[in-house]
Amino acid sequence: MAQGLRDFIADVERVRKQVSIGQSIEVTSQKQRTQLQQLVDCYFRDVRPSVLSHTASSDFINEIDIEMQDLLVCSHKRTKRSLLKKKLSSVKKKLIQLETYNVVLVGRGSSSALDLVDERIIEILQRLLPSAALSYEQALLDLAGPQRKSWRGPATDLREALRETLDHLAPDKDVTSQPGYKPEHDAKGPTMKQKVRFILHKRGTSKTLSETPENAVDSIETAIGSFVRSVYRRSSVSTHTPTVRDEVLRVRDWVRIVLCELLEIR
């Protein structure tokens, strides 16, 4: 894949230089239009299918897809030469970034690091909280990579992915403004359990957990809220003490379960 992408980047630059040579304001040469069409055909036929399929880069790849489609449209009409040069330069820049991204992922062995559930979690977090998506994915990549001397990094990333998700779905001011809210003992703000309760109650999850609202809240606190809080505490400890890979793997499993519940992944 890497060499094919590099060759295509060179083709893009070659076409850009040829477009730059012309003196007319608009590109009217059928030869140059055909070159643009062949470039787009090559991308979608040969290059695009060979790009490493990875959720974390899906939005980025979509941007390149759109730019290539725009080039195809331009090839069928009179287009300003300066606009084509700008578009080709932009495509080249994004392709180089894509090459770098994919080389890093292949080197880390990320194609085997993520299962379908992880892919879905990252996909949703990318739209919701890109930084949380990056933290979660980085932890998975680290866990799938060579043996580490310290596991604080992935433990911290897992904790931050969970914390950011809860803070986004349940801002402090929204939780504290709910009727009947009471701060827990020694808590400076809403606890993670309270945030989970807020999220699921707002979503109407309580109706599926119990026949009465009271039992529903108890079920949420016991099955979800307390579980999330224990995950957060356990991963927090992992950032301050030497931990082995198996310990962080358990934290990963717990965080995955909680994120699936919060993001409604079934």
Backbone torsions as a table, in degrees:
resi	resn	phi	psi	omega
1	MET	NA	-43.0	-174.3
2	ALA	-59.9	-47.4	-177.7
3	GLN	-67.5	-39.0	178.4
4	GLY	-61.4	-40.7	179.0
5	LEU	-67.7	-39.7	178.3
6	ARG	-63.9	-41.4	177.8
7	ASP	-62.4	-38.9	-179.3
8	PHE	-69.2	-37.4	176.8
9	ILE	-60.0	-39.9	177.5
10	ALA	-64.5	-37.6	178.0
11	ASP	-64.6	-40.5	178.4
12	VAL	-62.0	-44.1	179.6
13	GLU	-65.0	-37.7	179.2
14	ARG	-63.6	-45.3	178.9
15	VAL	-65.1	-38.2	179.2
16	ARG	-61.4	-42.3	180.0
17	LYS	-66.0	-38.7	179.9
18	GLN	-66.9	-37.5	177.3
19	VAL	-66.3	-34.6	-177.4
20	SER	-70.0	-24.1	-175.7
21	ILE	-68.7	-35.2	-176.4
22	GLY	-59.0	153.5	-177.8
23	GLN	-101.8	-22.6	-177.0
24	SER	-71.9	154.1	180.0
25	ILE	-66.1	-39.0	-179.4
26	GLU	-112.3	151.5	176.8
27	VAL	-85.4	114.1	-178.9
28	THR	-115.1	-12.4	-177.5
29	SER	-66.6	126.1	178.7
30	GLN	-65.8	-31.1	179.2
31	LYS	-62.7	-44.9	-179.5
32	GLN	-69.5	-35.4	176.6
33	ARG	-64.0	-40.4	178.5
34	THR	-65.3	-38.2	177.5
35	GLN	-60.6	-41.3	177.7
36	LEU	-62.8	-43.3	-180.0
37	GLN	-64.4	-41.2	177.8
38	GLN	-65.1	-35.7	178.5
39	LEU	-63.5	-45.4	179.5
40	VAL	-66.0	-42.5	178.6
41	ASP	-58.6	-44.5	-179.1
42	CYS	-62.9	-39.8	-179.2
43	TYR	-62.0	-52.9	-175.0
44	PHE	-75.9	-25.2	-179.0
45	ARG	-85.8	-42.1	-172.1
46	ASP	-112.7	-45.3	-173.6
47	VAL	-78.7	-51.4	-175.0
48	ARG	-56.8	-44.8	-179.7
49	PRO	-66.6	-21.7	-176.5
50	SER	-89.0	-10.2	-179.6
51	VAL	-68.2	137.3	-178.9
52	LEU	-55.9	120.3	179.8
53	SER	-74.4	116.1	-175.3
54	HIS	-155.3	127.2	-176.0
55	THR	-58.2	-39.4	-175.6
56	ALA	-61.2	-21.8	-179.5
57	SER	-108.9	6.1	-174.3
58	SER	-62.3	-44.8	179.5
59	ASP	-64.1	-39.0	179.9
60	PHE	-64.7	-43.2	178.9
61	ILE	-65.0	-37.3	178.8
62	ASN	-59.8	-36.5	178.1
63	GLU	-62.0	-41.4	178.7
64	ILE	-67.1	-41.5	178.6
65	ASP	-56.4	-44.5	-178.8
66	ILE	-65.0	-41.4	179.9
67	GLU	-65.4	-38.3	178.2
68	MET	-66.9	-37.6	177.0
69	GLN	-65.2	-37.6	177.1
70	ASP	-63.2	-39.2	177.9
71	LEU	-63.0	-37.7	178.8
72	LEU	-64.4	-42.4	177.2
73	VAL	-61.4	-43.1	179.8
74	CYS	-62.5	-31.2	-177.7
75	SER	-70.1	-13.4	-178.0
76	HIS	-102.6	7.9	-179.4
77	LYS	-150.7	169.1	176.4
78	ARG	-70.4	121.3	-176.6
79	THR	-129.9	140.7	178.4
80	LYS	-60.5	135.7	-178.4
81	ARG	-60.8	-39.4	-179.4
82	SER	-63.9	-34.9	179.3
83	LEU	-69.3	-41.9	178.7
84	LEU	-63.9	-42.2	178.4
85	LYS	-61.0	-41.2	180.0
86	LYS	-65.2	-42.7	-179.9
87	LYS	-66.4	-41.6	180.0
88	LEU	-67.0	-38.2	177.2
89	SER	-65.0	-40.2	179.1
90	SER	-65.2	-42.5	178.4
91	VAL	-62.1	-44.4	179.8
92	LYS	-59.7	-44.9	-179.5
93	LYS	-61.1	-44.5	-179.2
94	LYS	-68.3	-35.6	178.8
95	LEU	-66.5	-38.2	177.1
96	ILE	-64.4	-41.6	177.3
97	GLN	-63.2	-39.4	179.2
98	LEU	-64.9	-41.2	178.1
99	GLU	-59.9	-46.4	179.2
100	THR	-60.5	-44.7	-179.2
101	TYR	-60.7	-46.7	-176.9
102	ASN	-69.6	-36.1	178.0
103	VAL	-62.2	-42.5	179.1
104	VAL	-63.7	-43.6	-178.7
105	LEU	-64.5	-41.9	178.9
106	VAL	-63.8	-41.6	179.8
107	GLY	-62.3	-31.2	-179.8
108	ARG	-87.6	-5.5	-179.5
109	GLY	69.8	32.0	-173.8
110	SER	-70.3	-18.2	-178.7
111	SER	-62.6	-22.8	178.3
112	SER	-105.9	-0.8	-175.4
113	ALA	-80.6	-24.3	-173.5
114	LEU	-114.7	134.4	171.8
115	ASP	-98.6	-176.4	-175.0
116	LEU	-63.3	-36.4	179.5
117	VAL	-65.5	-45.7	178.7
118	ASP	-61.5	-41.8	178.5
119	GLU	-58.5	-42.6	-178.8
120	ARG	-67.7	-40.9	178.0
121	ILE	-60.0	-48.0	-178.7
122	ILE	-64.6	-40.5	-179.9
123	GLU	-59.3	-45.7	-179.4
124	ILE	-70.0	-43.2	-180.0
125	LEU	-64.1	-31.4	178.1
126	GLN	-60.0	-39.7	179.4
127	ARG	-75.5	-32.1	-174.5
128	LEU	-88.9	-53.1	-174.0
129	LEU	-145.8	87.5	-178.4
130	PRO	-53.1	-37.8	-178.7
131	SER	-67.2	-37.3	177.2
132	ALA	-67.7	-38.5	178.0
133	ALA	-61.8	-43.1	179.7
134	LEU	-65.3	-40.6	179.7
135	SER	-63.2	-45.6	-178.5
136	TYR	-64.7	-45.1	-178.8
137	GLU	-66.6	-39.6	179.5
138	GLN	-60.8	-40.5	178.3
139	ALA	-61.4	-42.4	-179.9
140	LEU	-65.7	-40.4	178.9
141	LEU	-64.7	-40.9	178.9
142	ASP	-64.9	-39.8	-179.5
143	LEU	-68.8	-26.9	-178.9
144	ALA	-89.7	-9.7	-175.8
145	GLY	-86.0	-168.0	179.9
146	PRO	-61.6	162.9	-179.9
147	GLN	-57.2	132.3	179.8
148	ARG	-101.4	153.8	174.9
149	LYS	-83.0	-24.8	178.0
150	SER	-135.3	139.7	-180.0
151	TRP	-110.1	15.4	-180.0
152	ARG	-65.5	-36.6	-178.7
153	GLY	-56.6	-59.4	-179.5
154	PRO	-63.3	-33.5	178.2
155	ALA	-64.1	-42.6	178.3
156	THR	-65.0	-42.6	-179.6
157	ASP	-62.7	-41.0	178.1
158	LEU	-63.0	-44.2	179.7
159	ARG	-61.7	-44.6	-177.8
160	GLU	-67.7	-37.1	177.7
161	ALA	-60.9	-42.0	179.1
162	LEU	-69.2	-45.5	-178.5
163	ARG	-61.7	-47.4	-178.9
164	GLU	-62.1	-38.8	179.9
165	THR	-64.2	-44.7	178.8
166	LEU	-65.4	-42.2	-179.7
167	ASP	-64.9	-32.6	179.8
168	HIS	-75.3	-44.9	-177.6
169	LEU	-77.1	-24.0	-178.6
170	ALA	-138.6	76.5	177.7
171	PRO	-58.5	147.4	-177.7
172	ASP	-52.3	-46.3	-175.6
173	LYS	-65.0	-32.1	178.1
174	ASP	-71.5	-38.9	-178.9
175	VAL	-69.8	-45.4	-176.8
176	THR	-70.8	-21.1	-179.3
177	SER	-85.5	-4.3	179.5
178	GLN	-70.4	140.2	177.4
179	PRO	-57.5	133.2	177.4
180	GLY	86.2	3.1	179.8
181	TYR	-67.7	134.9	175.6
182	LYS	-136.6	128.1	179.7
183	PRO	-65.5	141.9	178.1
184	GLU	-77.1	159.7	-175.9
185	HIS	-57.6	128.7	177.4
186	ASP	65.8	11.7	178.8
187	ALA	-92.5	133.0	-179.7
188	LYS	-78.9	-18.6	179.5
189	GLY	-159.7	-169.4	178.6
190	PRO	-58.2	135.9	178.2
191	THR	-79.5	168.7	178.5
192	MET	-63.9	-37.1	178.1
193	LYS	-61.9	-42.1	179.2
194	GLN	-66.9	-34.6	178.9
195	LYS	-68.7	-41.4	177.7
196	VAL	-63.8	-42.9	179.0
197	ARG	-60.1	-42.5	179.4
198	PHE	-61.6	-46.9	-177.8
199	ILE	-61.4	-49.1	-175.4
200	LEU	-72.6	-34.2	177.7
201	HIS	-67.3	-42.9	178.3
202	LYS	-61.8	-34.6	-179.4
203	ARG	-76.8	-18.4	-178.3
204	GLY	89.7	15.1	-179.0
205	THR	-62.1	-27.8	-176.7
206	SER	-56.1	-30.3	-177.9
207	LYS	-66.3	-25.3	-178.6
208	THR	-92.4	-11.7	-175.7
209	LEU	-96.1	-28.1	-175.8
210	SER	-158.3	162.1	-178.8
211	GLU	-77.5	-23.8	-179.5
212	THR	-123.8	152.5	180.0
213	PRO	-58.9	-37.8	-178.9
214	GLU	-61.9	-49.5	178.6
215	ASN	-64.7	-32.4	179.8
216	ALA	-64.4	-45.3	179.9
217	VAL	-62.6	-43.2	178.5
218	ASP	-60.3	-40.6	-179.0
219	SER	-65.9	-42.0	-179.9
220	ILE	-63.9	-44.9	-179.6
221	GLU	-61.0	-44.5	-175.9
222	THR	-73.8	-49.7	-173.0
223	ALA	-80.4	-31.0	-175.0
224	ILE	-117.6	-57.0	-173.5
225	GLY	-57.6	-54.1	-179.6
226	SER	-64.1	-34.1	179.9
227	PHE	-64.4	-44.7	179.6
228	VAL	-62.7	-43.9	-178.5
229	ARG	-62.1	-40.1	179.8
230	SER	-66.9	-35.5	176.5
231	VAL	-62.6	-46.2	-177.8
232	TYR	-62.8	-44.7	-179.8
233	ARG	-64.2	-41.1	-177.6
234	ARG	-66.5	-42.2	179.7
235	SER	-70.2	-30.3	176.6
236	SER	-64.0	-41.8	177.6
237	VAL	-61.2	-36.3	-178.0
238	SER	-64.6	-21.5	-179.8
239	THR	-81.0	-12.6	-175.7
240	HIS	-115.3	-9.8	-179.8
241	THR	-129.1	152.1	177.4
242	PRO	-60.9	128.0	-179.8
243	THR	-127.6	150.8	179.0
244	VAL	-93.9	166.1	-175.8
245	ARG	-59.7	-41.3	-178.5
246	ASP	-59.6	-35.6	179.2
247	GLU	-64.6	-44.7	-179.9
248	VAL	-69.5	-32.0	176.2
249	LEU	-62.4	-37.6	177.4
250	ARG	-66.7	-40.9	176.6
251	VAL	-60.9	-42.8	178.1
252	ARG	-57.4	-45.8	-179.2
253	ASP	-61.4	-41.1	-179.9
254	TRP	-68.3	-44.1	179.4
255	VAL	-62.2	-39.6	179.1
256	ARG	-60.1	-44.6	-179.7
257	ILE	-62.6	-45.0	-178.5
258	VAL	-64.9	-44.3	179.7
259	LEU	-63.5	-36.7	176.9
260	CYS	-61.0	-40.5	179.3
261	GLU	-68.7	-46.3	-177.3
262	LEU	-67.3	-36.0	-176.9
263	LEU	-94.1	4.8	177.4
264	GLU	58.5	46.9	176.4
265	ILE	-97.5	121.5	-177.5
266	ARG	-113.4	NA	NA
